[in-house]
Amino acid sequence: MSATIDKVAVLGVGLIGASVAAALRAGGTVAEIVGYSPGDDAQVARALGFVDTACDSPEQAVAGATLVVVAAPVPEMPALFARIKASLAPQALVTDCGSTKRSVIDAARRELGEAFLRFVPGHPIAGSELSGPQAAGAGLFRDRRWLLCPVEATPRQHCESVRDMLAPTGARFGTMDPSLHDRVFAEVSHWPHAVAFALSAAIAAGDLAEEAIEYSGAGLRDTSRIGASSPALWAGILLDNREACLASAARFRGQVDEIVAALEAGDRDRLAEVFAAASRWRSRLG
């Protein structure tokens, strides 16, 4: 396949950013893919063949790029937007891969100036408890949802262009209101990560922590898998989406309190009732 895009810049070449680069490289639609990360990730991605150049600055990376993909942690995005503003090509489109949207949009509106109209907020619904470009792969997004979350001022053609340029990832693209996005993902991703961390921390703090490691089976491994994710990354995500996460936490605490109360009372029927309602909903996930 001949290249149809001159240059794509990926800012933040960890698991997600490097996987975007790997997918575009495999798709053969981009003539040049460059990356920037403040640490060694961009150099590692270059060694793995995901990017052509590991740039020394975000300004260097975005110069002349048709598409800029900001895949850095959400707390780093405001500073990146501010730095790239003056170096963006006049027609360059910018998108992000952040797990929260309202704060990212606010930062982009504040820092990008007129280029904000060429910013298409995004969120690929894919990932792993692993991190870094070493864990990346071209197939990470295949058949997974990739949400675009434009604001009212975002031109529709920019959304279509971003979707078309990212089509080689194999993702299934859709749209969602940014505020709804943050509420939904507090429920399905952000608070569940906190629960997995809390469960792991509770077992680790007990006097059977070593025995739990030796004798645990699939139940604990499956339930706690995402508790092995990057602590710094997820602390940032939860704080960034704090209000929605606290609402999820309140509902979760209510259910835990119900279970504890039923256990304390020896109420088998109430315990089974709580579990049955949960099981009916969980069975719909497939």
Helices and strands as residue ranges (DSSP letters): E 5-11, H 15-27, E 30-36, H 41-47, E 53-54, H 58-62, E 67-70, G 74-76, H 77-84, G 85-87, E 93-96, H 102-111, G 113-118, E 119-120, E 122-124, G 133-135, E 145-148, H 156-165, G 167-169, E 172-175, H 178-185, I 186-190, H 191-204, H 209-215, H 218-224, G 225-228, H 231-240, H 242-265, H 268-283
